[in-house]
Amino acid sequence: MFRIVLSLLVVFPSMVMATPSMHTLLSQGEYVEPIVVIQQVEMDHNGLVSAFDMDIENDQLIYEIELINLDTNELIAFEFDAKDGSLMSKKLSHFASDDLDQIKAAKVLIDHKMTFTDLIKLATKNQSGYLIEAELEHDLTISYLELKLLNAASKHTIAFDIENLRPLPLLQWD
């Protein structure tokens, strides 16, 4: 296996070296903060943001945001260019059975009269790193926000209880 990887590095060194890491792109700072784009979605659309993720496609940092509209039973998936926050795509679908956990957690967040942005700010208050993923979850009768933060050394995952507005130490891991 090592020989195969080594031969790929020798034959295609530019392909291997040309793909920037997520941390490299984020540390260069040439992007709109994710929280700004999430807030804009919250202001421009009816519903509640339920998930955020980022991806690298063709060396371009992309933000993926999901919005739940409980009034219309719809889920809207957005993709934004992280450099300028411009909308790249928007897909509308109806709730599926695998969306039920997010819906339960979204209802708890609504009961607290909070937005996804409010919850992220509260959950990351004493945390360091770049936000690379956040998603509402409901498991074992607990509604929580699962977050992934990235720093130079590692990716750190935390869970934040929506009902009690505090970290969940039992669900905290590295």
Residue, then its C-alpha position, 0 to 999 in steps of 0.5 A: m500500500f505504501r508503494i502505491v501511495l508513494s508512486l502516486l506522489v511521484v507521478f501526480p505530485s501537483m494533484v496531491m499538493a494542489t488541494p488545500s486543506m480546510h484549515t489552510l483555506l480558513s486560516q487565510g481568512e479570505y471568506v465570509e464568516p459562516i455565522v454571517v451567512i447563516q444569519q442572512v438565511e435566517m433573515d431572508h427566509n421563513g423557517l429555522v436553520s437546522a444545519f450548517d456544513m462546509d465543503i471544498e469543491n474544486d479548491q473552493l470553500i462552500y457553505e451548505i445550510e439547511l432550513i426547516n419550515l414547519d409551516t409548509n413541512e419543507l426542507i430547503a438546502f442552500e449552497f453558498d460561495a464562502k468567498d463572498g456569501s453568494l447563493m450557488s444553489k437552492k433545493l426544496s424538498h419535503f420532510a422525510s422520516d430521517d428529518l424527524d430528529q432535527i424537527k424535534a430539536a427545532k421545536v425545542l429551539i423555537d420554544h426557547k425563542m432562539t435562532f440557530t445563530d443564537l444557539i451557535k454563539l452560546a455554544t461556542k462562547n468559550q470554544s476556539g477554532y473554526l466552525i465547520e459543522a453544526e446540526l440540530e439533533h434529538d437522541l435519547t430524549i435530549s435535543y442538542l446542537e452538535l458542533k465541529l470546530l477545527n483548529a491547526a491540531s485537530k477537529h473538536t466535536i461538542a454537543f450543546d443541550i438546547e433545553n438547558l442551554r449548556p454543554l453536554p459533557l457525556l456527549q463531548w469528545d475529541 
